[in-house]
């Protein structure tokens, strides 16, 4: 018994390290970086209030609005219309940023959106690469966007919409990527290892079927509550995604022009030959949209954002099933750990702790507490019924 706990802790730590490594190595390049850059000029960008953006070397400094003049740069990404995953990395720093009217969308921002064929704009729910507030020094941010199918032409936006402060950006890179082919198999192997680990952690005093069910509930909750699925983006841990060797842009080759032999003159024809009938137009099937396949993603996200009790209900349901299968004594530590990790891991990826995260944390433990109370009360009622049914001595 004394060796069991250290072995469980060590194996859990090893699985966590392997999971993080799989996350960092999930994507690979599919082509060279796109041409959009933050450099010594605004080439490739559509800029509003250019006098509010100062260029020093490769650094852009966006000033706060002056009246109706808002510093804004919009960069089209036409080369990204045929890809599903797009990696965007940028270095940024900001000072004394105060959001207008306290609203997060009136801030210093770097975000990805899309322009549809009718001219309207689409904004993914996870489109913000940077949403600044307060002060922060130079750091690198890197995301891989899973582009929604109705996005239109992807475009990158760098805006300073805040009431005060400045935003500095440099070293922008945009690269088409894809998920490596072996990632699903590796993820399945890791999930099986996590299931075995969870069954060992929760399996004291229960049969194999019950242990397996409890472990399945624990692993599923870890995936859907700690890494809320589905998201339109994947954010790298410190160090960035391991994309492999950079793919250089192909050089524009100019073929040598050889001297052509003189073409003999054609003899004159007595009468013009009739023109051939026109060929019927060839209708090519539309290419498959690589950005299809998001399914119920928007519905899940709207439920999480618009329903006030979503966190309490999710952790309440999870705790109710886990405690009923594994018992309160074995299940509560694991449930409490997931309640903490569901806020810690997203904040590590986002590198920001917001005020509503504390409210979510309270909601998580409120749901777990309610589930524990219900299971405990059900156990008391079951015990009383057993005592009443027992024959009198």
C-alpha positions in Angstrom: 0.0 0.0 0.0 2.9 2.3 0.7 4.3 1.9 -2.8 0.9 2.1 -4.6 0.4 5.9 -4.1 3.9 6.9 -5.3 3.6 4.6 -8.3 0.2 6.1 -9.2 1.5 9.6 -8.9 4.6 8.9 -11.0 2.6 7.1 -13.7 0.1 9.9 -13.8 2.8 12.5 -14.1 4.4 10.5 -17.0 1.0 10.3 -18.8 0.6 14.0 -18.3 4.0 14.7 -19.9 3.3 12.4 -22.8 -0.1 14.1 -23.4 1.5 17.5 -23.4 4.2 16.3 -25.8 1.5 14.9 -28.1 -0.3 18.3 -28.0 2.8 20.2 -28.9 3.6 17.8 -31.8 0.1 17.5 -33.1 0.5 19.6 -36.3 2.9 19.7 -39.2 3.5 22.2 -42.0 1.7 21.7 -45.4 3.4 24.6 -47.2 5.6 27.6 -46.8 4.5 30.5 -44.6 2.1 33.0 -46.2 3.3 36.3 -47.4 1.5 38.5 -44.8 4.1 40.2 -42.5 4.5 43.0 -40.0 7.5 44.7 -41.5 8.8 48.1 -42.6 5.7 49.0 -44.5 2.0 48.2 -44.8 2.4 46.0 -47.9 -0.4 43.5 -48.1 -2.5 45.3 -45.5 -5.6 47.5 -45.7 -4.9 50.2 -43.0 -7.2 52.7 -41.4 -5.8 55.8 -39.6 -2.2 54.9 -40.6 -0.9 57.9 -38.7 -2.0 56.1 -35.5 0.5 53.2 -36.3 4.2 53.9 -36.0 6.7 51.7 -37.7 10.1 51.2 -36.1 12.1 48.5 -37.9 9.9 45.4 -37.8 7.8 46.7 -34.9 4.3 48.2 -35.3 3.1 50.5 -32.4 -0.7 51.1 -32.5 -1.8 54.2 -30.6 -5.1 54.5 -28.7 -8.0 56.0 -30.7 -8.1 59.8 -31.2 -11.8 60.7 -31.6 -13.1 58.5 -34.4 -9.6 57.7 -35.7 -9.0 54.0 -34.8 -5.7 52.3 -35.6 -6.7 49.2 -37.6 -4.9 46.9 -40.1 -6.7 44.2 -42.1 -4.6 41.6 -43.9 -6.3 39.2 -46.4 -5.0 35.6 -46.5 -6.1 34.3 -49.9 -3.7 31.4 -49.7 -5.6 30.0 -46.7 -8.9 29.4 -48.4 -7.9 25.8 -49.3 -6.7 24.7 -45.8 -8.6 23.8 -42.7 -5.9 24.5 -40.1 -3.9 27.7 -40.0 -1.1 28.4 -37.5 -0.6 32.1 -36.5 2.2 33.3 -34.4 3.1 36.8 -33.3 5.2 38.6 -30.7 3.3 41.3 -28.8 3.5 43.8 -25.9 1.1 46.4 -24.5 1.0 49.2 -22.0 -1.8 50.7 -20.0 -4.6 49.3 -22.1 -8.0 50.2 -20.8 -11.0 48.8 -22.7 -13.6 51.2 -23.8 -16.7 51.0 -21.6 -15.1 47.9 -20.0 -16.1 45.7 -23.0 -13.6 43.1 -24.1 -14.2 43.6 -27.9 -13.2 47.3 -27.5 -9.6 46.5 -26.7 -6.2 46.1 -28.2 -6.7 43.0 -30.3 -5.1 40.6 -32.8 -7.8 38.4 -34.2 -8.8 36.2 -37.2 -12.1 36.7 -39.1 -13.4 36.1 -42.6 -15.0 37.9 -45.4 -17.9 36.1 -47.1 -18.7 36.4 -50.8 -21.6 38.9 -50.0 -19.1 41.2 -48.3 -20.2 40.5 -44.8 -17.7 39.5 -42.1 -17.7 36.4 -40.0 -16.1 36.2 -36.5 -15.3 32.8 -34.9 -16.1 32.5 -31.2 -12.4 31.8 -30.6 -11.0 34.3 -33.1 -9.0 36.4 -30.7 -5.3 35.7 -30.7 -4.7 38.6 -28.3 -7.2 40.5 -26.3 -5.1 42.9 -24.3 -5.8 44.6 -20.9 -3.4 46.4 -18.6 0.3 46.0 -19.2 2.5 43.1 -20.4 6.0 42.9 -21.8 7.2 41.1 -25.0 6.0 37.5 -25.3 5.1 35.2 -28.2 1.6 33.9 -28.8 0.9 31.0 -31.1 -2.4 29.4 -32.1 -3.6 26.9 -34.7 -7.1 27.8 -36.0 -9.6 25.2 -37.1 -11.3 27.4 -39.6 -15.1 27.2 -39.6 -16.7 26.2 -42.9 -18.7 29.5 -43.2 -15.8 31.8 -42.5 -15.2 32.9 -46.1 -11.8 34.3 -47.0 -9.6 34.3 -43.8 -8.3 37.7 -42.8 -6.1 38.8 -39.9 -6.9 41.9 -38.0 -4.7 44.0 -35.7 -6.7 46.7 -34.0 -6.3 49.2 -31.2 -9.9 49.9 -30.2 -9.1 50.6 -26.5 -9.7 53.8 -24.6 -6.1 54.2 -23.6 -2.7 52.5 -24.0 -0.6 51.2 -26.9 -0.1 47.8 -28.6 3.2 46.7 -30.1 3.4 43.7 -32.5 6.3 42.1 -34.5 7.4 38.8 -36.0 4.0 37.8 -37.5 4.0 34.4 -39.2 1.0 32.6 -40.8 1.5 29.0 -41.9 -0.9 26.4 -43.3 -0.7 23.2 -41.2 -2.5 19.9 -40.8 -2.8 17.3 -38.1 -0.1 14.6 -38.4 -1.6 11.3 -39.6 -0.3 9.3 -36.6 -1.9 11.6 -34.0 -5.3 9.8 -33.7 -3.6 6.4 -33.1 -1.2 7.9 -30.5 -4.2 9.7 -28.8 -6.1 6.4 -28.7 -3.1 4.7 -27.0 -2.8 7.5 -24.5 -6.6 7.3 -23.7 -6.3 3.6 -23.1 -3.4 4.2 -20.7 -5.4 6.9 -18.9 -8.3 4.5 -18.6 -6.0 1.9 -17.0 -4.6 4.5 -14.7 -8.1 5.8 -13.7 -9.3 2.2 -13.1 -6.4 1.6 -10.7 -7.0 4.9 -9.0 -10.7 4.4 -8.4 -10.9 0.6 -8.3 -10.5 -0.2 -4.6 -13.3 -2.5 -3.5 -15.2 -2.6 -6.8 -15.6 -5.2 -9.6 -13.9 -4.9 -13.0 -17.0 -3.6 -14.8 -17.6 -0.9 -12.3 -14.0 0.1 -12.2 -13.9 0.4 -16.0 -17.1 2.5 -16.1 -15.8 4.8 -13.4 -12.5 5.2 -15.2 -14.3 5.9 -18.5 -16.4 8.7 -16.8 -13.2 10.2 -15.3 -11.3 10.2 -18.6 -14.3 11.6 -20.6 -14.7 14.4 -18.0 -11.0 15.2 -18.3 -11.3 15.6 -22.0 -14.6 17.5 -22.2 -14.3 19.6 -19.1 -10.6 20.3 -18.8 -10.1 20.7 -22.6 -13.7 21.9 -23.5 -14.6 20.4 -26.9 -15.0 21.4 -29.5 -12.9 24.6 -29.9 -12.0 26.4 -33.1 -8.4 26.8 -32.0 -5.5 24.9 -30.4 -3.1 27.1 -28.4 0.5 26.0 -27.8 2.1 25.5 -24.4 5.3 27.6 -23.9 7.8 26.8 -26.7 5.3 26.6 -29.6 4.1 23.7 -31.7 6.8 21.4 -33.1 5.9 21.8 -36.8 9.1 20.3 -38.2 11.5 21.8 -40.7 10.4 25.0 -42.4 9.3 24.7 -46.0 10.9 27.4 -48.2 9.0 29.3 -50.8 9.7 28.0 -54.4 11.8 30.4 -56.4 10.3 31.8 -59.5 12.0 29.9 -62.3 12.5 31.7 -65.6 12.8 29.3 -68.5 15.4 30.2 -71.2 13.7 31.4 -74.4 15.0 29.5 -77.4 14.9 30.9 -81.0 12.0 29.4 -82.9 12.4 28.3 -86.5 10.5 30.4 -89.0 6.9 29.2 -89.7 6.2 28.7 -93.4 3.3 30.7 -94.7 0.1 28.6 -95.1 -1.4 28.4 -98.6 -4.5 30.4 -99.3 -7.7 28.5 -99.1 -10.4 28.9 -101.8 -13.2 29.0 -99.1 -13.2 29.2 -95.4 -13.9 25.9 -93.7 -17.0 25.9 -91.5 -16.3 26.5 -87.8 -16.7 23.5 -85.6 -19.7 23.4 -83.4 -19.0 24.7 -79.9 -18.3 22.1 -77.2 -20.8 21.8 -74.4 -19.5 23.4 -71.2 -17.8 21.0 -68.8 -19.3 21.3 -65.4 -16.6 20.5 -62.8 -17.8 19.2 -59.4 -17.1 21.8 -56.7 -14.0 20.9 -54.6 -14.4 19.5 -51.2 -14.4 22.1 -48.5 -11.5 21.2 -46.2 -13.1 23.3 -43.5 -16.3 21.2 -43.2 -16.9 18.9 -40.3 -17.5 21.1 -37.3 -20.9 19.5 -36.7 -22.5 20.6 -33.4 -19.6 22.8 -32.4 -21.5 26.1 -32.4 -24.4 24.7 -30.5 -22.2 23.4 -27.7 -20.3 26.6 -27.5 -23.5 28.7 -27.3 -24.8 26.5 -24.6 -21.7 27.0 -22.5 -21.7 30.8 -23.1 -25.4 31.6 -22.8 -26.6 29.3 -20.0 -25.6 30.6 -16.6 -25.5 27.2 -14.8 -23.7 25.3 -17.5 -20.5 24.7 -15.3 -22.5 23.7 -12.2 -24.7 21.3 -14.3 -21.8 19.7 -16.1 -19.7 19.0 -13.0 -22.9 18.1 -11.1 -23.7 15.4 -13.6 -20.1 14.2 -13.8 -19.9 14.0 -10.0 -23.2 12.2 -9.6 -22.1 9.4 -12.0 -18.6 9.2 -10.7 -19.6 9.1 -7.0 -22.3 6.5 -7.7 -19.8 4.2 -9.4 -16.6 4.8 -7.3 -17.9 6.0 -4.0 -17.4 9.4 -2.4 -14.1 8.5 -0.7 -12.4 7.3 -3.9 -14.1 9.6 -6.3 -13.9 13.0 -4.6 -10.1 13.6 -4.9 -10.2 12.9 -8.6 -13.3 15.0 -9.1 -11.8 17.9 -7.1 -8.6 17.7 -9.2 -10.6 18.0 -12.4 -12.6 20.9 -11.0 -9.3 22.7 -10.5 -7.6 21.6 -13.8 -10.7 22.8 -15.8 -9.7 26.3 -15.0 -5.9 26.0 -14.6 -5.1 24.3 -18.0 -7.1 26.8 -20.1 -5.5 29.7 -18.3 -2.0 28.2 -18.9 -2.9 27.9 -22.6 -4.4 31.4 -22.6 -1.8 32.8 -20.2 -4.5 34.9 -18.6 -6.7 34.6 -15.6 -10.0 36.5 -15.9 -12.5 37.4 -13.3 -15.2 35.0 -14.6 -12.8 32.1 -14.2 -13.1 32.4 -10.5 -16.9 32.3 -10.9 -16.6 29.2 -13.0 -14.4 27.6 -10.3 -17.0 28.2 -7.7 -19.7 26.8 -10.0 -17.6 23.7 -10.6 -17.3 22.9 -6.9 -20.9 23.8 -6.3 -22.0 21.2 -8.8 -19.6 18.6 -7.3 -20.8 19.4 -3.8 -24.5 19.0 -4.8 -23.7 15.7 -6.4 -21.8 14.5 -3.3 -24.7 15.5 -1.1 -27.2 13.6 -3.3 -25.1 10.4 -3.4 -24.6 10.6 0.4 -28.3 11.1 1.0 -29.2 8.2 -1.3 -26.8 6.0 0.7 -28.5 7.0 4.0 -32.0 6.3 2.6 -30.8 2.9 1.2 -29.3 2.0 4.6 -32.5 2.9 6.4 -34.6 0.8 4.0 -32.2 -2.1 4.6 -32.6 -1.8 8.4 -36.4 -1.7 8.1 -36.4 -4.8 5.8 -34.1 -6.8 8.1 -36.0 -9.3 10.3 -36.4 -8.5 13.9 -33.9 -10.3 16.2 
